[in-house]
Amino acid sequence: MTSNPPEVDHVVLGVADLDSATAWLAEQGLTALPGGTHPHWGTANRIVPLGSAYLELVAVVDPDVAAGSAFGSWVAAQARGDAAWGWAVRPHDIAATAERLDLDLVPGSRVRPDGVTLSWQLAGVPDESSDRSLPFFIAWGDGVPMPGAAPVTHDAGTVRLRGLTVGGDEAVLHDWLGDEIDGVVVTPGRAGVLAVVLTTPSAEITLRPPLAEHRP
């Protein structure tokens, strides 16, 4: 592993309804904060801060726009249980990563409810033909407050991301990342994040997507 390996930035939890998902997480002792909207994707989000990482609840709020957006369509598939959750990592140098993998850099932004604008660059956001076991890459704008570090009080206490179980091919993932990430376990199965393990002062919390193949 290099001295500057990529780090997990956040996990994308596509949900059908933000209020219901927020209530579900509250039952686990987790607090979701107001987020913002993504007008070009037809989605909106809420944030569960975890220090250096976070969970991103995302729901489709404009079906017409989302249907024409790779990201919006992906979120809708997650909400239906037809896709596993997604994830994003922060590389040491997103421009170099994009060049190595021949990816486009795409700027993005959203406005928080308090009026603060968050800006970022993305590379490798999944489309319909992508291997969805692979994370996309994100670099936050200079001076942008990290969502994971937002002040929050979780009923479960201090909550941190311990690790992920990702369905996919370990060799393919390693080539994509150019390195390894501590705490990420790769297993055969539906492509994407199959489990999120969080630590609290008293116990671990494991979250899993409601995949259609697991429904009774």
Salt bridges, closest charged atoms under 4 A:
GLU7 OE1 - ARG90 NH2 3.32
ASP9 OD2 - HIS10 ND1 2.71
ASP9 OD1 - ARG90 NH1 2.72
ASP19 OD1 - ARG46 NH2 2.68
GLU56 OE1 - HIS10 NE2 3.30
GLU56 OE2 - HIS38 NE2 3.92
ASP82 OD2 - ARG80 NE 2.91
ASP114 OD2 - ARG112 NH2 2.66
GLU128 OE1 - ARG132 NH2 3.46
GLU204 OE2 - ARG162 NH1 1.86
GLU213 OE1 - ARG190 NH2 2.79
GLU213 OE2 - HIS214 NE2 3.50
